[in-house]
């Protein structure tokens, strides 16, 4: 079996013109201009492209911006709560240390 027919057929496959469908599938495009941003189909509005797709992408961006802002506010509030808790724990531990030191002093004075 000769390699020449195999090489000729593979050359035709490589050099064939890119179809319109392939251009659409691999085009970067603008946000909301159709499917393909971040993987997946993107939903029917985004697939339609045009102004509806752009508007859908903008609303999606706004939603995630607000969601992230809420999460950061929640994290900040949780951090303040944690700090207050640990400060209270420190105070309780300092009181316990003082109480134990007082007991040690009293026991040392009683033993002397």
ZAMARGU-4260 file (C-alpha; in steps of 0.2 Angstrom, whole numbers, plus 5000, padded with zeros to 4 digits):
<rodrens>
0) 5000/5000/5000 | 5007/5017/4995 | 5007/5032/5006 | 5004/5044/4992 | 4985/5042/4992
5) 4984/5044/5011 | 4995/5060/5010 | 4985/5067/4996 | 4968/5064/5005 | 4975/5072/5021
10) 4982/5087/5012 | 4964/5090/5005 | 4956/5089/5022 | 4969/5101/5029 | 4968/5114/5015
15) 4949/5114/5012 | 4941/5131/5015 | 4933/5135/5032 | 4914/5135/5031 | 4903/5149/5037
20) 4897/5137/5051 | 4915/5134/5057 | 4918/5153/5057 | 4903/5155/5068 | 4908/5142/5080
25) 4925/5148/5083 | 4922/5167/5082 | 4925/5177/5098 | 4912/5190/5095 | 4905/5202/5108
30) 4896/5197/5124 | 4878/5193/5121 | 4882/5190/5103 | 4877/5171/5104 | 4883/5155/5112
35) 4901/5151/5116 | 4905/5163/5130 | 4912/5153/5144 | 4906/5136/5137 | 4888/5130/5136
40) 4874/5136/5125 | 4871/5152/5135 | 4852/5151/5134 | 4839/5156/5121 | 4841/5175/5123
45) 4860/5175/5122 | 4859/5163/5107 | 4848/5175/5098 | 4862/5188/5098 | 4859/5206/5094
50) 4853/5219/5106 | 4843/5206/5116 | 4858/5195/5118 | 4868/5211/5124 | 4855/5216/5136
55) 4854/5198/5143 | 4873/5198/5145 | 4872/5215/5154 | 4858/5209/5166 | 4868/5193/5170
60) 4884/5203/5174 | 4873/5215/5185 | 4866/5200/5194 | 4883/5193/5198 | 4890/5210/5203
65) 4876/5212/5215 | 4877/5194/5221 | 4896/5196/5224 | 4893/5213/5233 | 4880/5204/5245
70) 4893/5190/5248 | 4906/5202/5253 | 4895/5212/5264 | 4890/5195/5272 | 4908/5190/5274
75) 4912/5207/5282 | 4898/5206/5294 | 4903/5188/5299 | 4921/5194/5302 | 4915/5207/5314
80) 4905/5194/5323 | 4920/5182/5324 | 4931/5196/5330 | 4918/5201/5344 | 4917/5183/5349
85) 4936/5181/5350 | 4938/5197/5360 | 4925/5191/5372 | 4935/5174/5374 | 4951/5184/5377
90) 4942/5193/5391 | 4936/5177/5399 | 4953/5169/5398 | 4961/5184/5405 | 4949/5184/5420
95) 4952/5166/5422 | 4971/5169/5422 | 4969/5183/5435 | 4958/5172/5446 | 4971/5157/5445
100) 4986/5169/5449 | 4976/5176/5464 | 4973/5158/5470 | 4992/5154/5468 | 4997/5169/5478
105) 4985/5165/5492 | 4991/5147/5493 | 5009/5153/5493 | 5005/5165/5507 | 4996/5151/5517
110) 5011/5139/5515 | 5024/5152/5521
</rodrens>
